[in-house]
Amino acid sequence: MNNILTGAIAMASTVIALFFLRFWRNTRDRFFLYFALSFGIEGAHRVYSALSYQESEDSPLHYLIRLLAYGLILWAILEKNLPERKKPQD
C-alpha cells in the first residue's frame, strides 16, 4: 500500500512539474522554472525512495533532497518579491 501511495505522489509531482514547465515556456518567467525543477526533484526522489527498498527515510540524503526542492520554491518566491535592480545607465 505504501508503494502505491508513493507512486501516486511521484506521478502527481511529475504532472505538476510539467504544468509549471509549460507555463515557463509560455512566459519565460524563472518563477515557473524554479517550481518545475522543485516538483521534478520531488517526483524523482519519490521514485528513488520507492525503488531503493529502504523501510525508513532517516538518512540525511533524503532530507537534503527535500531541502533542495523546498529551497527552490522559497527562492522563487523571494526572487519574485524582491524589487528589481536598476541597470546603470551609460
N, CA, C and O of each residue as an XYZ file, in Angstrom:
360
protein
N       0.819     -1.195      0.000
C       0.000      0.000      0.000
C       0.866      1.264      0.000
O       0.527      2.260     -0.638
N       1.990      1.207      0.726
C       2.882      2.353      0.804
C       3.480      2.680     -0.559
O       3.616      3.851     -0.911
N       3.841      1.643     -1.337
C       4.408      1.881     -2.661
C       3.382      2.484     -3.612
O       3.738      3.273     -4.487
N       2.118      2.122     -3.452
C       1.070      2.701     -4.290
C       0.942      4.192     -4.015
O       0.833      4.990     -4.946
N       0.954      4.569     -2.749
C       0.859      5.986     -2.403
C       2.098      6.754     -2.844
O       1.999      7.891     -3.305
N       3.252      6.138     -2.703
C       4.484      6.780     -3.163
C       4.461      6.983     -4.673
O       4.890      8.026     -5.167
N       3.971      6.010     -5.396
C       3.845      6.137     -6.840
C       2.856      7.220     -7.240
O       3.086      7.947     -8.206
N       1.756      7.332     -6.502
C       0.767      8.377     -6.794
C       1.355      9.762     -6.539
O       1.117     10.690     -7.312
N       2.115      9.903     -5.465
C       2.749     11.191     -5.166
C       3.800     11.525     -6.225
O       3.917     12.679     -6.636
N       4.561     10.529     -6.667
C       5.570     10.745     -7.711
C       4.906     11.163     -9.015
O       5.387     12.065     -9.701
N       3.798     10.505     -9.360
C       3.089     10.863    -10.587
C       2.520     12.270    -10.502
O       2.622     13.042    -11.455
N       1.922     12.607     -9.366
C       1.352     13.944     -9.202
C       2.444     15.008     -9.262
O       2.253     16.055     -9.882
N       3.570     14.756     -8.634
C       4.678     15.720     -8.667
C       5.192     15.917    -10.083
O       5.517     17.038    -10.477
N       5.269     14.843    -10.845
C       5.743     14.946    -12.223
C       4.753     15.712    -13.093
O       5.159     16.523    -13.925
N       3.467     15.466    -12.911
C       2.445     16.184    -13.678
C       2.474     17.669    -13.340
O       2.376     18.511    -14.233
N       2.607     17.992    -12.063
C       2.688     19.396    -11.657
C       3.936     20.049    -12.251
O       3.885     21.196    -12.693
N       5.048     19.325    -12.261
C       6.280     19.852    -12.861
C       6.076     20.147    -14.342
O       6.562     21.159    -14.847
N       5.366     19.275    -15.034
C       5.111     19.506    -16.460
C       4.211     20.716    -16.685
O       4.405     21.458    -17.648
N       3.229     20.924    -15.812
C       2.389     22.116    -15.921
C       3.208     23.386    -15.734
O       3.073     24.332    -16.509
N       4.054     23.411    -14.709
C       4.888     24.590    -14.479
C       5.888     24.796    -15.609
O       6.218     25.933    -15.949
N       6.367     23.710    -16.188
C       7.283     23.824    -17.325
C       6.571     24.441    -18.534
O       7.157     25.229    -19.276
N       5.314     24.077    -18.718
C       4.542     24.675    -19.805
C       4.323     26.162    -19.567
O       4.429     26.959    -20.498
N       4.017     26.547    -18.320
C       3.835     27.965    -18.003
C       5.135     28.732    -18.200
O       5.125     29.869    -18.672
N       6.270     28.100    -17.833
C       7.560     28.754    -18.039
C       7.840     28.956    -19.521
O       8.341     30.002    -19.931
N       7.515     27.957    -20.314
C       7.758     28.056    -21.751
C       6.949     29.191    -22.381
O       7.416     29.842    -23.315
N       5.740     29.430    -21.873
C       4.897     30.499    -22.412
C       5.331     31.879    -21.941
O       5.252     32.840    -22.707
N       5.790     31.999    -20.699
C       6.085     33.312    -20.126
C       7.566     33.612    -19.991
O       7.948     34.779    -19.908
N       8.409     32.589    -19.966
C       9.852     32.732    -19.716
C      10.131     33.390    -18.356
O      11.137     34.080    -18.191
N       9.246     33.173    -17.400
C       9.420     33.678    -16.043
C      10.122     32.598    -15.223
O       9.655     31.461    -15.152
N      11.248     32.961    -14.603
C      12.026     31.971    -13.850
C      11.264     31.406    -12.662
O      11.597     30.326    -12.176
N      10.262     32.106    -12.192
C       9.430     31.634    -11.097
C       8.861     30.249    -11.428
O       8.916     29.337    -10.602
N       8.321     30.099    -12.623
C       7.739     28.832    -13.034
C       8.814     27.772    -13.258
O       8.577     26.590    -13.007
N       9.976     28.177    -13.722
C      11.068     27.225    -13.917
C      11.538     26.650    -12.584
O      11.779     25.448    -12.480
N      11.669     27.495    -11.568
C      12.076     27.008    -10.250
C      11.045     26.052     -9.664
O      11.403     25.041     -9.060
N       9.765     26.370     -9.843
C       8.725     25.476     -9.340
C       8.753     24.150    -10.101
O       8.589     23.092     -9.492
N       8.957     24.188    -11.415
C       9.031     22.955    -12.203
C      10.211     22.098    -11.751
O      10.077     20.883    -11.610
N      11.359     22.722    -11.526
C      12.525     21.979    -11.049
C      12.268     21.367     -9.672
O      12.646     20.225     -9.411
N      11.630     22.128     -8.807
C      11.352     21.648     -7.463
C      10.440     20.426     -7.479
O      10.721     19.430     -6.812
N       9.362     20.497     -8.230
C       8.454     19.359     -8.282
C       9.066     18.187     -9.046
O       8.768     17.034     -8.735
N       9.908     18.457    -10.031
C      10.606     17.378    -10.715
C      11.567     16.647     -9.791
O      11.652     15.419     -9.816
N      12.289     17.407     -8.975
C      13.194     16.797     -7.992
C      12.396     15.968     -6.998
O      12.798     14.858     -6.649
N      11.272     16.496     -6.541
C      10.440     15.772     -5.575
C       9.891     14.478     -6.179
O       9.871     13.444     -5.510
N       9.451     14.527     -7.427
C       8.951     13.318     -8.083
C      10.042     12.278     -8.270
O       9.821     11.091     -8.032
N      11.221     12.720     -8.697
C      12.339     11.790     -8.872
C      12.760     11.185     -7.537
O      13.121     10.010     -7.466
N      12.711     11.982     -6.494
C      13.070     11.471     -5.160
C      12.086     10.410     -4.696
O      12.481      9.416     -4.088
N      10.807     10.618     -4.982
C       9.807      9.618     -4.584
C      10.014      8.301     -5.335
O       9.885      7.223     -4.754
N      10.330      8.391     -6.611
C      10.592      7.167     -7.384
C      11.833      6.463     -6.831
O      11.841      5.244     -6.662
N      12.873      7.239     -6.551
C      14.095      6.657     -5.998
C      13.825      5.991     -4.652
O      14.303      4.884     -4.406
N      13.068      6.647     -3.783
C      12.825      6.075     -2.459
C      11.940      4.831     -2.546
O      12.056      3.939     -1.705
N      11.060      4.753     -3.544
C      10.236      3.553     -3.700
C      11.060      2.383     -4.231
O      10.812      1.233     -3.869
N      12.032      2.672     -5.083
C      12.839      1.604     -5.681
C      14.026      1.187     -4.833
O      14.645      0.160     -5.113
N      14.362      1.959     -3.800
C      15.546      1.640     -3.007
C      15.281      0.592     -1.938
O      16.230      0.089     -1.335
N      14.044      0.250     -1.686
C      13.665     -0.796     -0.733
C      14.149     -0.515      0.684
O      14.476     -1.441      1.426
N      14.193      0.739      1.054
C      14.517      1.094      2.433
C      13.206      1.329      3.169
O      12.308      2.001      2.661
N      13.107      0.779      4.349
C      11.878      0.926      5.119
C      11.722      2.328      5.702
O      10.608      2.843      5.802
N      12.829      2.937      6.083
C      12.747      4.266      6.688
C      13.516      5.270      5.845
O      14.444      4.921      5.114
N      13.113      6.495      5.964
C      13.788      7.571      5.242
C      14.541      8.456      6.235
O      14.411      9.680      6.218
N      15.324      7.818      7.095
C      16.036      8.554      8.139
C      17.407      9.034      7.722
O      18.062      9.741      8.487
N      17.862      8.676      6.536
C      19.205      9.103      6.145
C      19.197     10.592      5.788
O      18.192     11.111      5.303
N      20.297     11.262      6.026
C      20.362     12.702      5.735
C      20.173     13.034      4.258
O      19.760     14.145      3.924
N      20.467     12.090      3.375
C      20.311     12.339      1.943
C      18.864     12.665      1.596
O      18.610     13.562      0.792
N      17.918     11.950      2.189
C      16.506     12.212      1.919
C      16.121     13.628      2.347
O      15.387     14.319      1.642
N      16.615     14.045      3.490
C      16.295     15.387      3.975
C      16.971     16.470      3.142
O      16.399     17.539      2.929
N      18.180     16.199      2.674
C      18.883     17.189      1.845
C      18.204     17.377      0.490
O      18.134     18.493     -0.025
N      17.708     16.290     -0.082
C      16.997     16.399     -1.357
C      15.712     17.203     -1.176
O      15.395     18.062     -1.999
N      14.985     16.934     -0.122
C      13.758     17.702      0.139
C      14.077     19.151      0.466
O      13.333     20.052      0.076
N      15.167     19.386      1.173
C      15.577     20.748      1.469
C      15.895     21.507      0.197
O      15.550     22.682      0.074
N      16.548     20.854     -0.751
C      16.835     21.475     -2.040
C      15.540     21.832     -2.774
O      15.406     22.935     -3.304
N      14.593     20.899     -2.802
C      13.337     21.140     -3.503
C      12.554     22.290     -2.858
O      12.059     23.171     -3.561
N      12.444     22.284     -1.553
C      11.706     23.350     -0.868
C      12.472     24.662     -0.899
O      11.871     25.737     -0.913
N      13.799     24.578     -0.909
C      14.614     25.784     -1.034
C      14.415     26.470     -2.375
O      14.419     27.698     -2.451
N      14.239     25.679     -3.442
C      13.957     26.261     -4.755
C      12.627     27.008     -4.752
O      12.513     28.082     -5.343
N      11.628     26.445     -4.091
C      10.337     27.128     -4.003
C      10.484     28.424     -3.225
O       9.969     29.465     -3.632
N      11.184     28.357     -2.112
C      11.387     29.561     -1.303
C      12.169     30.615     -2.072
O      11.835     31.798     -2.010
N      13.200     30.207     -2.791
C      13.985     31.156     -3.574
C      13.148     31.786     -4.678
O      13.275     32.980     -4.950
N      12.291     30.991     -5.317
C      11.428     31.525     -6.376
C      10.498     32.596     -5.826
O      10.296     33.630     -6.462
N       9.933     32.356     -4.655
C       9.024     33.332     -4.055
C       9.786     34.584     -3.648
O       9.323     35.698     -3.893
N      10.945     34.413     -3.032
C      11.731     35.575     -2.615
C      12.203     36.394     -3.811
O      12.151     37.623     -3.785
N      12.662     35.713     -4.857
C      13.150     36.421     -6.040
C      12.022     37.176     -6.739
O      12.237     38.260     -7.282
N      10.833     36.606     -6.725
C       9.695     37.265     -7.364
C       9.286     38.523     -6.604
O       8.816     39.487     -7.209
N       9.457     38.522     -5.300
C       9.014     39.642     -4.478
C      10.091     40.686     -4.201
O       9.789     41.745     -3.653
N      11.333     40.410     -4.567
C      12.387     41.401     -4.386
C      12.227     42.520     -5.409
O      11.798     42.269     -6.535
N      12.564     43.745     -5.035
C      12.478     44.819     -6.024
C      13.507     44.620     -7.132
O      14.592     44.083     -6.905
N      13.151     45.058     -8.318
C      14.061     44.912     -9.455
C      15.258     45.844     -9.296
O      15.133     46.967     -8.809
N      16.414     45.352     -9.716
C      17.617     46.190     -9.698
C      17.605     47.077    -10.921
O      17.257     46.649    -12.021
N      17.983     48.293    -10.714
C      18.064     49.215    -11.845
C      19.424     49.051    -12.512
O      20.462     48.987    -11.853
N      19.384     48.984    -13.833
C      20.623     48.848    -14.582
C      21.302     50.219    -14.675
O      20.643     51.236    -14.890
N      22.625     50.228    -14.509
C      23.320     51.514    -14.609
C      23.239     52.055    -16.032
O      23.367     51.314    -17.006
N      23.027     53.349    -16.126
C      22.950     53.987    -17.441
C      24.316     54.454    -17.870
O      25.113     54.910    -17.050
N      24.587     54.343    -19.150
C      25.879     54.772    -19.672
C      25.936     56.257    -19.883
O      26.962     56.779    -20.320
